[in-house]
């Protein structure tokens, strides 16, 4: 059974035992997170569902380099950014 969940402004297709990286949520490693009601957009068979996940760890994504340049003006700016992410493992997808 699979479901589509929404978190951090993005949508993810999940099934049992999947590991996914999502936008950072306030939960410590080992805690259980539940997605239900408005967060579960679709479930297999069109039923309402609850998705239960376990937080594995809080991580940071790859560095994204922002580089600005104006030609012939001796203008160059370089910045970097690393997004904070949460690695979760889907433990169960329960139909309501």
C-alpha positions in Angstrom: 0.0 0.0 0.0 1.3 3.5 -0.8 0.2 7.1 0.0 1.1 10.6 -1.1 1.9 12.9 1.8 2.5 16.7 1.9 5.2 18.2 4.2 7.4 21.2 3.8 5.5 22.4 0.7 6.4 19.3 -1.2 4.6 16.0 -2.0 6.1 12.6 -1.6 4.9 9.1 -2.7 5.7 6.8 0.2 5.3 3.1 1.0 6.3 1.0 4.0 10.1 0.8 4.6 10.9 3.8 2.3 13.6 6.2 3.5 13.1 9.8 2.4 14.6 13.2 3.0 12.1 15.9 3.8 12.3 19.5 4.9 13.4 19.8 8.5 10.8 19.0 11.1 11.1 19.5 14.9 11.7 15.9 16.0 14.7 14.1 17.5 16.3 10.9 16.2 14.2 7.9 17.2 10.9 9.8 17.6 7.8 8.8 15.7 6.0 11.2 13.4 2.4 10.8 12.2 1.0 12.2 9.0 -2.8 12.2 8.9 -5.9 14.1 7.7 -4.8 17.1 5.5 -1.2 15.8 5.2 -2.2 12.6 3.5 -3.4 13.7 0.0 -4.0 10.3 -1.5 -3.8 6.6 -0.5 -3.9 3.4 -2.4 -7.5 2.6 -3.3 -8.8 6.1 -2.7 -9.2 5.5 1.1 -8.2 7.8 3.9 -5.0 6.8 5.5 -2.5 7.5 8.3 1.3 7.4 7.6 3.6 6.6 10.5 7.3 7.4 10.2 10.4 7.2 12.4 13.0 9.9 12.4 16.4 8.5 11.7 18.5 11.7 11.9 18.7 15.4 11.2 21.0 16.1 8.3 22.1 18.9 5.9 21.8 18.7 2.2 24.5 19.3 -0.5 25.9 22.8 -0.8 24.3 25.1 -3.4 26.5 27.8 -4.7 25.0 31.2 -5.6 27.3 33.2 -7.9 26.5 36.7 -9.2 28.6 38.5 -11.8 28.3 41.6 -13.9 30.6 41.6 -16.9 33.2 44.3 -17.2 32.2 45.8 -13.9 34.6 43.8 -11.6 31.5 42.7 -9.7 31.5 39.1 -8.3 29.6 37.7 -5.3 29.7 34.1 -4.1 27.5 32.6 -1.4 26.7 29.1 -0.3 23.7 27.5 1.3 23.0 24.1 2.8 19.4 23.1 3.5 18.5 21.4 6.7 16.7 18.1 6.2 15.2 15.3 8.2 15.8 11.7 7.2 12.7 9.5 8.0 11.8 5.9 7.4 8.1 5.0 6.8 7.1 2.3 9.3 3.5 1.9 8.4 0.7 3.1 6.1 -2.7 2.4 7.7 -6.0 2.7 6.0 -8.7 4.4 8.0 
